[in-house]
Amino acid sequence: MTEKTAPSEPSPRSRPPAAPNRYTPLRFVLAFGVVSMLADFVYEGGRSIVGPYLATLGASATIVGLVTGLGEAVASVLRLASGPFADRTRRHWPISIAGYAITAVSVPVLAVAGTLWQASLAVIGERFGKAVRTPARDTMLSHASAHLGRGRAFAYHEALDQSGALLGPLLVAGMVAISGYRLGFAVLAIPAALALVALAVVRRAVPNPAAYEPEGAAKTQPAPKAPPAGGTGRLRLVRGFSKPFWLYTAFTAASVTGFATFGVLSYHLEVRHVVSAPLIPVVYAVAMGVDALAALGSGFLYDRVGFRGLVVLPLLTAAVPFLSFSTSVLLIWIGAILWGAALGVHESTMRAAVADLVPAARRGTGYGLFTAVYGLTWLGGSTAIGALYGRSTTAIEVFVGALQVMALALLVPLLRDGRGPQLAASS
């Protein structure tokens, strides 16, 4: 008698292939830009009034610098965990969705925060959401950027992202004028919900962003090549990352340490009564508009001239304290323009360069490491600037100027090695 054999169980590894992506790489970048635009509408709208709102709850300049700097540090340092986790699990979509959801809840909650510590926790919680989502999101965008150009792809995304950062503060300004800071935070619940809906649509259309990457690029790292003529020799790897990556990280750290958060700048506007409360988010909106334009310009410039386009960043940063900590309304507006231009370079070209200096298979880890250094140094710098504000603005100007000279010195070896895109081909 012949025994019947049970049908074999499918191997857990034999899964049906992922559904094909329905968006082209460009359309994916633009669609994700819309998601980020709505998210920026929320958290940049909230950030435009965080400094003065904390001041109304009894915070000093040092506390505002510490809280906003700690928020940026959380947004960056925790990527040391979320970046490798995204690389290891390859679950970029679930991680990104979780991060956006945390932000969507944290900002409107500020409307009901009754004490300084509650408001501070909500501010830091919003930045925690950014830490969760950003390495996974940027890794997905970097796959699409393989076809579009690193600088161009991240510039498109940043420009859309910053359009929300322009509109959000303007809406908040209207709400503050009507009924104060709490209504400004509460109204942001609407774009927060829309951001999650848009994210679900893009997730359904592009289930596998890694498919955009040229075949094999995400699995292997090309053998090192010699840099362009006049370079400094073969690239050395330091614990798995190239020497230019570490030089670039050091340059960024020096530059951002002297870059005041808007929380500290807006605290100055509130306590010195330089502009009225409803105008403070308008100042931020102007900075965000300039940020979007600067992101586009610096992204395209990076694709053409590489690291040479970053020379302007320390110059912009060094000029900000002379303008933004004055009591002249005209200088405040000029300072907002320069601050926004510097931020645009930080948020577009700097991400593009990391994608060029780190192999595709380790980009989540690379972004996590880079942004951890970025956040820690920004925390230290913003706290120091807040503390120096209680002494004199001249001390801030000297502090920032010295750091930008150091940043320029660290940039020189990168200029000798050549363009960022050339390094990408040889790293």
N, C-alpha and C positions, 0 to 999 in steps of 0.2 A: 504494500500500500504506500503510495507516494504522498509524502507530507507536503502540505502547502506551505510555501515560504511567505512570510509577511513582507509586504512591500518595504523596500529600504527607505529609511528616514532621510530626508534631504540633509546634506551637510550644512552645518550652521554657517559655513563660509560661502556656500553656493547661494547667493542672493540674486534676485533678478537685477539686471542692470538699471542704474538710475535713469529716470525719465530724462529725455534730452532737454537742454536749455532752449527756451522759446525766445529769448532775447539775444540780440547780438552783443558783443562786448561793450560797444558804445552805449547801446540802449540800457544795458545792465548798470553801467556806471551812472548814467543819467537818472535811472529809476531809483537807484540807491541814494543818489543825490537828493531826490524828492523826500525820501524817508528821513535823511539827515536834516533836510530843510525844516521839516515839521518838528523833529526832535530839537533842533537848535532854536526854533520858535519858542519852545518850552524852556529849555535850560538857560539859553542866553537871555531870554526875557526875564527870567528869575535872577540871573547873575547881575543884570543891569541895576538892580536895586538892593542887592545883598549887603553891600557896604553900608549905605545909609540906614537900611532896615536894622542891621545889627547895632548901629550907633543909637537908634531909638530904644533898643533894649539894654543899653548901658555899656556897650563894648567900647574899649579904647582903640587907638590906631594899632597898637601892638597886637591886641586880640583879633582885630579884623585881619591883619596881616597873617597871623598864626592860623586862624580858621580857614581863610581862603587859600593860604599856602598849603595847609594840611590837606585840604580838599584836592588840590592839584597833585600833591604827593600821593595821596590814596589813588587818584585816577591813573597815576603813572607807575608807582612802585608795585601795586598789586598785579600789574601786567607781567611781572616776573613769574607769577603763578598762572595767570589766565593765558598768557602767550604759549608757554610749553604745554599747558593743558589742551589748548586748541590744536597744537601740532600733534600731540599724542593721540587724541581722540578723533581728530578730523571732523568733529561735530560743530562746524563753524556756524551753521544756522541756529541751532538751539542756543548756543552760547550768546550769539548776537541778540537774539530775541529776548533772552533773560535780562541782558544788560539794558536794553531799551525799556523794558517793562519797569525795571527798578527806577530809572530816571523819570518815567511817566508818572510814577506815584510820588516820588520824593519832592518834586518842585511844588505841586499844588498843596502838599501838606504844610508848607511854610505859611500858608494863609491862616492856619489854626495853631501855629506854634506860639505859646504864651510866654516862654522864657528864653533867655539867651542860649542856654545849653540845648534846649529843644530845637531852636532854629539852627544852631551850629551842627547838630546831628543830621538834620535834614539836608543842609548844605553839603556835608561830607558824604551822606548817603547818595545824593545825586552824582557826585564824582565817583563813588564806588560803582554805580551802574556803568559809567563810562569805562572804568577799568575792566569790567567784565567783558564788554562788547568790542572794544576797539581793536585788540590784536586779531580777533577772528574776522571782524569786518574788514580791516585793512588787508588781511591775507586774501580774502575773497576779491577785493578790489585789485590787488596786485596781480592776480591771475588774469583779469581782464586787461590790465594795463600792459601786458606783454604784447598786445596787438596795437595799442594806441600810443605808446610812449609813456614812460613812467611819469614824467612831469606833467604831460598833458592830461592823463587820466586823473591824477590826483588833483590837478588844478580844476578840471571840470567839476569833480565831486565837491571840492572845497568852495567853489563859487556858488553852487546850488545850496550847499550847507549854510554858507554865510548869508544867503538871501533871507533865510529864516531868522538868522541872528540880527538882521536889519529890521525885519517886520515885528518880531517878538517884542523888543524893547519899545517900539512905537506904540503897540497896543497897550503895553504895561504903562507907558507914560500917560495915555488917556485915562486908564483906570485909576492911577495914582491921583491925577488931577480931579477925578470925580469923587473918590472915596478913600484914598490913602493906599498904603503899601499892601494891605491884606487883600483887597480886591484885585490888585495887580497880580498877585500870586494865584488867586482862585480861578481867574479866567483862563489860566494856562492849562486847566484840565481838558479843555476842548481840543486844542491841537495835540495834546498828549494822546488822546484816544485815536485821533486821525492818524498819528504816526504809527501806532500799532497796527491799524488796518492796512495802511500802505505797505508796511513791512511784510504782512502776511501775503499780500498780492505778489510782491517781488519774490518772496520765498517760493511760491507756487510756480512762478514763471521760470525761475533759475534754480533748480534743485542741486546742481553740481557746478559751481563756479570754477572748480579746478579743471574742468574740461576745456576751458578757454586757454589754458597754458599750452605752449607748444609741446608736442609729444616728447616725454622723457625729461623735460626741463625741471619738473618738480621732484624728480627722483635722483638726479645726478648733478654733480657740480663739475663744471668744466675744469680741465687741468689749468694751472696758473700759466699765464703768459707774461712776457716782459711788458712793463708799462711803456707809454709813448716815449719818443726821443726826448732826452732831457730829464727823464724820471729818476727816481731814487733807487732803482734796482728792483729785484723780485719782491713781491709782496710777502710779508711774513704773517703767519697765522698766530694769533694769541688766543689760546684756549678755544680753538674752533672758529674764531672770527678774525678777519683780516686786520692788519695794522691800520689801514685807512679807516676802517669802521671805528676803532678805538680813538684815533685822532679826531674823527668827526664827532664822536660822542663827547670828547673833552672840549672841543670847540663849542658845541651846543650848550654844555654845562656852564661854561664861563659866560656865554652870552645870556642865558636865561636867568642866571643868578642875579643879574642886574636888571631884570625885566619885571617891573612892579605889576602885581595883579590889579585888575580894575577895582577890586574891592577896596584896596588902599587908596587908589586915585579918587574913587567916588566918596570915600570917607572924608577926604580932604574937601571935596566940593560941599558936603553936607555940613561939616563942623565949622568951616570958614565962611559958609553962606555965599559961595562964589556964584552959584546959580540956584534957582529955585528947585525944590524937590521934583516936580514933574519934568523938569528939563534934564535931570541927571540921566534917566534912561535914553533920552534923545541924544545926549552926548555919546552914550554907548552905541546907539544905533548908527550914528555917523561913523564911529570907529569900525563897526562891523561891515558897513558898506564899503569902506576903504579896504578892509580885510579881504573882502570878496574880489575886488579889482586887483589888489596886490597878489593874491593867490594865483589868479590867472596869469598875470604878467610874470611873476617869478617862476611859475611852473613851466611856461613856454621858454623862458630864458634859460632855465636849468637844462632843458633838452638841447639847447644850442651851445651853451658855454660851460655847463657843469658847475663845479664849485666856485668858479670865478663870480657867478651871480650872487653868491652869499656875502661878498665883501660889504655890501650895503647894510647888512643886518646889524653889525655892531655900531655903525654910524647912526642909524635910526634909533637904536636903543639908548645910546649915550645922550641923544638930544632930548629924550622924553622928560626926564626930571626937571630940566631947566624950564620947560613949558607947562607940564601938567601939574606941578606943585606951586605954580604962581597964583596970584589973586587977580590976574588980568583975564577977563572973559575971552578976549581975542586969542591970547596965548593958550588958554585952556582948549579952545577948539582946534588950534593948530597941533597942540600936543596929542589930542584925540586922533587926529589924522595920522600922525607919525606912529603912534602906538598901534593903531589898526593896521598900518602898512607892515610894521614889524611882525605883528601877530599873523598876518597872512603868509609871510615867508615861513614862520615857524610851523604853521599848520598845513602847508601844502608841499613846498620844496623839501622840507626836512623829512617828511614821510617818504617822498619819492626817493631821496638819496639812500635811505635805509634799505629800500627794496633793491637798489642797485648794488649795495655793499654786502648783502646777505644772501646766501643761496636759497632758492625757493622753498626747499624742504624744511628750512629752519627759520623762516620769516616770522612766524609767531613768536618764537623764542627771541629772535633779534629785535623785533618791535618791543617785546616785553622788557628786555634788558636796556635798550636805548631809552625808553620812556620812564623806566625806573630811575635812571640817573637824572633824566630831565626833571622828573617830579621832585626828587629829593633836593636837588639844587635849587629848584624854584621855591620849595618850602623854606629852605634856609635863607634865600635871598629876600623873599617877601616878608618874612619875619624880621629880618635885619632892617629892611627899608621901613617897616612899620615902627620899629624901635627907634631908628634914626629920625623919623618924622617928629618924635617928641622932643628931639634936641634942636635940629636945624635942617632945613632943606639943602643947605650947602654941603652938609655931611653926606646926604644922599647923592648929590651930584658927583662928589669925589669918589664915593664908593662905586657908583655905576660906571663912571668913566674909567677907573682903573681896571675893572673887570672886562670892559670892552676892548681895551688895549691888549689884555691877555688873550681874549678871544681871537683877535686879528693875528696875533703871534702863532696861535695854534692852527689857524687856517692856512698859513704859508706852506707847510709840508704837503697839504692836500692839493694845493695849487701846483706844486712841483710834480706830484704824481700824475696829474692830468685830470681830464673831465670825468665826472661821475659815471656817465654812460660807458666810457671806455674802461673804467675800473670794473664795471659790471661784467664786461666781456672777459675780463682777465681774472676776476676774483673766484 
